[in-house]
């Protein structure tokens, strides 16, 4: 499990937030959880959806999410072995939070539109006049 600095999470009002961020924090865990909202995926399907992650890092992140009870790893006794990943009920309970993060990002992280030349000219003129 992820190391949570305060085991009982009652040290301050922000401790539960700190605990959740310890579970789902990291560069790739949020993306992995987001893609697993669509359903069960195999390792290479996750890797294709998160193309910049290395195989080693993806394996590490999947193992941590499994250890924290957020996903289920199912291994089938086949040759070659087939391994599937899906959200556990605990991981599925993060769905509204993950979707809220996505909505916030869509609203607040879009590139700002370049100001029109007329608006920037008048802003520059106002700045010169104020000086």
PyMOL commands that set and color helices and strands:
alter all, ss='L'
color gray80, all
select helices_A, chain A and resi 15-24+29-36+43-49+55-67+89-92+95-108+117-130
alter helices_A, ss='H'
color red, helices_A
select strands_A, chain A and resi 41-42+71-76+82-87
alter strands_A, ss='S'
color yellow, strands_A
deselect
rebuild
show_as cartoon
